């Protein structure tokens, strides 16, 4: 995947989210590993809440391996771990080492504050 393809994907996603949810609340799940990609989203939606799902690499890899025919292969996973940039603006960190129900409940708990 090239930088140009990633930026195109992020910009297209921002446009689609804006069209679909202009006057509504929505949960959008994106894996944006570089700060400049997150900022494209944040600039369009300055009031958006950002969550960082944080888990040990082996947990992430185990979950990834459970996805049949997923494009995100082991090589891409390892490259992502090396290039990942922490979020540099206000966000909520979620312990994603826990089971899915606990992770979702944590996110909902933060959302209910607003």
Secondary structure, 3 states (H helix, E strand, C coil): CCHHHHHHHHHHHHHHHHHHCCCCCCCCCCCCCCHHHHHHHHHHCCCCCCEEEECCHHHHHHHHHCCCCCCCCHHHHHHHHHHCCCCCCCCEEEECCCCHHHHHHHHHHHHCCC
